[in-house]
Amino acid sequence: MESKNINKIAEITLLFWLMKIVATTLGETLGDFISMTLNLGYSTGIAITLFFFVALLYTQIKTSNYKPIVFWLVIITTTTLGTEISDYIDRSLNLGYTIGSLILLFGLLLTLFLWYKKYDNLTVSPIIENNKEIYFWIAVLFSNSLGTAFGDYLSDVIGFTYLQGALITATIIVFVVLLHYFTKLNEALLFWLAFVFTRPFGATFGDFLTKPITKGGLDLGTLQASIVSIIIMLFLIYYSHKKLKTNSN
């Protein structure tokens, strides 16, 4: 019989959300680095990141408990792949960020509906069963793709600067946090709201770091911004492993 302490998903704490934001920023800058800086194009970028996503997801599914390095590498691949998917829908298929956001929103809602229909809940802690975990990762991929498209929608369609877009999504995240602490709204609903909106925050903040100054960015370049995000993420993963080991003793 499996222990009640077993969970394949990271504990939902402040550290989780901090790592999620860094991972989404990295996904934005790394996705742009692969498709734009290296000039490989969105189709090739999707193929490359999809390969790593499937390989790492397979490893994650095979694990019996939460392992920070594996879990967060899968998160990073979903944010990177989400960037490629969003840009492919908008630029290669020429559907635009408005239609792209609606398509990805439908995909996310359909996934959550099927998840709820099968399990009668959307709870992410704990997740032990492999089939339920697959629903979780599909929802993660759709939410990260949606977040990228929505972040680009704020800047390219509505006309906000990248910094303004980051501040708007940060405000929404703070509002969701307040709802969590001061209301009795469903925790699973609040989790997915926060999960979706941390992605456009990371996407717009990533664009703020990399885009030209004339477009409201800092022009740091996708490679430099990605390296900084990787260093921060590796430190946080190391800290997570150390904390997990301490708690298990």
N, C-alpha and C positions, 0 to 999 in steps of 0.2 A: 504494500500500500504506500502511495506517495506521500511525502511529508507535506504538511500544510504550509511549510515555509518555502516550498518550491515555487518559483516564478521565473518565467523566461524573459520578462519585461523589466526594464529598470524601474526602481522605486520612484514614484512621482513626487519629487521634492523640488526645492528651489534649484538644487544642483542639476536635476533633470532638465529644467527649463533653460538654465544657463547653457548647458551643453547643446540643447536643441537649437538655440539661437546661433551659437558659434557654428554648429554643423550646417545650418541653413545658409549662413553667410559664406561658409566654405563651398557649399554646393553651388551657390550662385557664381562665385568667382572662378571656381574650378571648371564648371560647365562652360562658362564663357571662354576660359583659357583653351579648352579642348576644341570647341567649335569655331571660335573667332580668332583668338591669338595664334593658334597653330593652323588656322584656316582649313580645318578638316571638314567643316560643314556639319549641319545638324543631323543628317542621316548617319554619317560615320560616327558622330559624337554619341548618338543614341545607341548604336551597335556596340561601341566600346564600353560605355557605362552600363548597358544592359547585361553584357557579359559578366562584369564584375558584380553587379547586383545579384544575378542569378547564382553565381558561385558563392558569394558571401551569404546569401539567403539560405542556400542549401546547408551551409555550415551552421548557421543560426538555428535552423529547424532541427538539425541533428543534435544540438546541445540539449542537455537535460536540465540546465538551470541558467540563470542570467550570468553572462560573461561580458563585462563592459567592452572589451576590445572588439569582440564579434558584433555585439548589439549595435554599438555606435558606428562601426564601419558600415553596417547595413543602412543605418540612418543616413550617413554621409552619401552613400551611393543613391539612395532615394532622392535626396535633395539635388544631387548632381544630375541624375536622370530626369528629375522633374523639371530642371532648368532646360534641358535639351528638348523634352517633350513639348513644353510650353512654347519655346521659340520655334520649334518645327511647325506646330499648329498655326502660329501667327505668321511666320515669315515664309516657310516653305509651302504651306497650304494656303497662305494668304487669307486666313479666316479672321484675323484680327484678335486682339486681346479680349474684346467684349464677348464674342462668340466662343472663343477659346475658354474663357473663364466659365461660361455657362455649360459648355460640354464637360469640363472637368468637375464642375459642381454636381452635375447630374451623375457622373461616374461615382463620385464620393458618396452622394446620398443613396444611390442604388446599392453600393457596397454595404453601407451602414444598415440599410433596410433589410438586405439579405442576411446580414449578421444578426440583427435583432430578431428576425423571423425564425432563425435556426436556434438561437440561444436564449431568446427572450430578455436579453440585456445587451448593453454595449460596454460592459465593464472591462477595463484593460488590466486590472490587478486583482487577482492573479490571472495569468494566462499560462496554462500548462499543455493543453491539448493542441496538437499540431494543426488541425483543421481550423481551429479558432485563431491560431497565430497567423495563418495564411490570410484570413479576413483582415486581421490587424495590419499586416504589411501591405496589402492591397489598398486599404484605407489610407495608410501612411503615404504611399506613392501618389495616390490621387490628391491628397491634401497638400503635399509638397509641390506637385505640379500646379494645382490650383493657386497656391500661395504665390508662386512665381508669376503666373499670368495676372493675378490680381495686383501684385506689386507693380508690374509693368503697365497695367491698366491705369493705376493711379497717376503714374508719371507721363505715359505716352498718350493716353486718351483724355484724362481729366486735366492734365497739365501741371500737377504738383511737381516740385523739385524732389530729388531723391531723398534729401534730408526731411522735407515736409512729409513725404510718404512714410518714412520711417517713424516720424513722430506721431502721425495719425494711427498707424498700426500699433505702436507702443501704447498709445492712449487706450485703444480697444483692449489690449492685453491687460492693462491695469484695471480696466472696468470689469473684465471677466474675473480677475483675481478678487476684486471687491465683492462681486456676486458670490464667489465661492465662500468667503469668510462671513458675509453678512446676510446671506439668504439661504433658503433651503432648496434651491434649484438642483435638479439632478446632476450629480457629480460627473457622470459619463458625458452628458451634454456639454457641461462646462469644459471638460478635458478636451473634447474635440473642437470646440470653439477656440480654445487657447492654442491647440495644436495647429489649426489652420492658420491663425493669424500670426503666430510666431514665424511662419514661413515668409509671408510678404514683408515682415519686418526685416528678416535676414536678407531677403532678396533686395529690398530697397536700400538697406544699409550696405550690402555688397556693391550695388551699383554706385552708391555715394562714394565708396572707396576707389572704384576703378574708372568711372566715367570721366571724360574730359572736364576741365574746369568751366569751359564755356557752356556745358550742359548741366552744371550744378554739382559736379563730382570733385574728388580730390586728385584724380588722375594718377593713382598709385600704380596702376597696371594690374592685370589679372594675376600674373605670376607672383608679384610681390605680396599682393593682398592674400593670395592663396597660401603662400608660405607662412605668413603671420598667423592665419587662421589655423593652419595645420599644427604649428608649434603650440598654440593655445589649446587646441583640441587634444593633442597628445598629453599635455600636462594634466588636463581634466580627466582623461581616461586613466592615466597613472594614478591620480588621486582617487578615482572611483574604485580601482582595483585594490588600492591600499585600504580604503575605507571598508570595502566589502570583506576583505581578509580580517580586518580588526573586528568587525561585527560578528564574524563567524566563529571567532575564538572564544 
